[in-house]
Amino acid sequence: MTNPQTPTDTVITLSSVTKRFGATTALNGVSIEVERGEIVVLLGLSGSGKSTLLRHVDGLEQPTDGSIKVLGENVAGLSGRPLRTLRSKVGFIFQQFELVPSLSVLENVLTGALATLRGPRLGLWSYGRANKLAALGHLDRVGLLDRAYQRADTLSGGQQQRVAIARALMQNPEILLADEPVASLDPESSDQVMALIREIALDRGLTVLCSLHQVDLALSWADRIVGLRHGEVVLDTPTVGLTKAQVMEIYGRVATTTSELQAIEAELLVGSIPDSAR
Ligand SMILES: Nc1ncnc2c1ncn2[C@@H]1O[C@H](COP(=O)(O)OP(=O)(O)OP(=O)(O)O)[C@@H](O)[C@H]1O
């Protein structure tokens, strides 16, 4: 739900964004706005442009055409320190968690504060008491305080993604980007991780832009769904009252071939939505 106190505070704006990689058009005239506190899921088949869109918001890609504003800054015009400053306000979590397997859970979380360190980096000693207390607090928030001194690679996938969320929280981000954060997890862990992202976002007024394949998870945990197909926005709608059948229908209407429709059905019909989420 959008924060009721700041209903018109737009934190992400993409205006007619096109991105070409050689002959491939990954994004084609994409325009979306995301309000502060909104939880928006990007839904789409493999190759529809979800990751490319997220990478533009974080300044990791530059658009071929169009403009992107994040927290009031024109991302495409930024480099060096101003870009780093903006990116420090944007947390990013990934499908493969991107933890350092041989480090402890606590050290992995602390790496979220790396950009703020001055002087030599000497493992745990470098971070100082305030950072360590903050990291332990974030681990407590994601339910892993008792695992702080365990090696990261001894945790389950769902636990590792929760560590990655705690690491992102070390940045005190205003925006959390998540690129298929549950694609490597079983259905139960996927649901738990999405629930945690939603709870934390609501607690902190975080804005979330998250790519997913699974329509059932999107309907359960997002405020709004933006559907991409071949780099174009084909659906942009609040989830309240939306059913899986309606999402399917919208995708079905834009499928141009039978095999494309079958691929959409195969992806979107995975899992089931509890009645309470409809
Ligand atoms: N760096 C790149 N160089 C060339 N082509 C790219 C690059 N990044 C993305 N693409 C292409 O752009 C299109 C969109 O890719 P993108 O990764 O954004 O899709 P996606 O929806 O995130 O897919 P998936 O769900 O499989 O992660 C694809 O055709 C992809 O091959």
The ligand as a Tripos MOL2 file, in Angstrom:
@<TRIPOS>MOLECULE
LIG
   31    33     1     0     0
SMALL
NO_CHARGES

@<TRIPOS>ATOM
      1 N1         24.3140   -7.0100  -21.7680 N.pl3     1 LIG1
      2 C1         23.5190   -7.4950  -22.7230 C.ar      1 LIG1
      3 N2         23.9720   -7.6750  -23.9780 N.ar      1 LIG1
      4 C2         23.1820   -8.1400  -24.9640 C.ar      1 LIG1
      5 N3         21.8730   -8.4550  -24.7910 N.ar      1 LIG1
      6 C3         21.3600   -8.3030  -23.5630 C.ar      1 LIG1
      7 C4         22.1580   -7.8270  -22.4620 C.ar      1 LIG1
      8 N4         21.3510   -7.7640  -21.3710 N.ar      1 LIG1
      9 C5         20.1360   -8.1950  -21.7570 C.ar      1 LIG1
     10 N5         20.1450   -8.5210  -23.0790 N.ar      1 LIG1
     11 C6         18.9890   -9.0070  -23.8590 C.3       1 LIG1
     12 O1         17.8990   -8.1560  -23.5770 O.3       1 LIG1
     13 C7         16.6850   -8.9060  -23.4890 C.3       1 LIG1
     14 C8         16.0520   -8.6950  -22.1210 C.3       1 LIG1
     15 O2         16.8730   -9.3480  -21.1470 O.3       1 LIG1
     16 P1         16.5720   -9.2840  -19.5830 P.3       1 LIG1
     17 O3         17.6810  -10.0220  -18.9030 O.co2     1 LIG1
     18 O4         16.3240   -7.8920  -19.1830 O.co2     1 LIG1
     19 O5         15.1950  -10.1200  -19.5010 O.3       1 LIG1
     20 P2         14.4900  -10.7310  -18.2120 P.3       1 LIG1
     21 O6         13.0290  -10.4680  -18.3690 O.co2     1 LIG1
     22 O7         15.1340  -10.2130  -16.9830 O.co2     1 LIG1
     23 O8         14.7870  -12.2690  -18.3930 O.3       1 LIG1
     24 P3         14.9680  -13.4200  -17.2670 P.3       1 LIG1
     25 O9         13.6260  -13.5730  -16.6250 O.co2     1 LIG1
     26 O10        15.3980  -14.6160  -18.0550 O.co2     1 LIG1
     27 O11        16.0260  -12.9200  -16.3140 O.co2     1 LIG1
     28 C9         17.0600  -10.3590  -23.7750 C.3       1 LIG1
     29 O12        16.8470  -10.6020  -25.1370 O.3       1 LIG1
     30 C10        18.5380  -10.3990  -23.4280 C.3       1 LIG1
     31 O13        19.2030  -11.4050  -24.1660 O.3       1 LIG1
@<TRIPOS>BOND
     1     1     2 1
     2     2     3 ar
     3     2     7 ar
     4     3     4 ar
     5     4     5 ar
     6     5     6 ar
     7     6     7 ar
     8     6    10 ar
     9     7     8 ar
    10     8     9 ar
    11     9    10 ar
    12    10    11 1
    13    11    12 1
    14    11    30 1
    15    12    13 1
    16    13    14 1
    17    13    28 1
    18    14    15 1
    19    15    16 1
    20    16    17 2
    21    16    18 1
    22    16    19 1
    23    19    20 1
    24    20    21 2
    25    20    22 1
    26    20    23 1
    27    23    24 1
    28    24    25 2
    29    24    26 1
    30    24    27 1
    31    28    29 1
    32    28    30 1
    33    30    31 1
@<TRIPOS>SUBSTRUCTURE
     1 LIG1         1 GROUP 0 **** ****
